[in-house]
Amino acid sequence: MLAFDIETTGLDPASSVVTVVCTQDFHTGERRAYEFGRVRAREPQNVGLLETELVEAFDAAVQRRALRHPLPAHHAEALAGDHGRLAPQDL
């Protein structure tokens, strides 16, 4: 199971940005922090790579039916891309 927490600059998905996403895979014990705020400020050329890594982790968990998080509906809709998959442009 992949558990995650998303921190943003606000509650409105239309005007807020993701600052950090932390994940923990309870099967492997792996923990990861995707620090979007830091990368945007210090390494903007690497934002795309970070987005891709996060999307791949979420997609893999969704395919394993191992994604768990009590997201409010308006955030879940904003983060879901086609077919319920997270899309990089949503980060």
Residue, then its C-alpha position, 0 to 999 in steps of 0.5 A: m500500500l502506498a500512503f501519501d500526504i500532499e502539502t499545497t500553498g492553499l485549498d483552491p486547486a485552481s490557484s494553489v500549487v503543490t509544495v511537497v508530496c511524501t509517500q510511504d510504501f508499506h510493503t517495501g518500507e520505502r519513504r520518499a519526499y517529492e519536494f516540488g517547492r524546493v526544486r522549483a526554486r533551486e533546480p527548475q530544470n528538474v521539475g519535469l523529472l520529479e513530476t514523472e517519478l511521482v506519477e509513475a509511483f502513483d500509477a503503479a500503486v493504482q494498478r496494484r490497487a494499493l493507493r490509500h489517502p483520505l483526499p477531500a473530493h475537490h482535491a482528488e478531482a483536481l489531481a486525477g487525470d484521464h481514467g483516474r490517473l495522476a497527470p504531471q500537469d496536475l502537480 
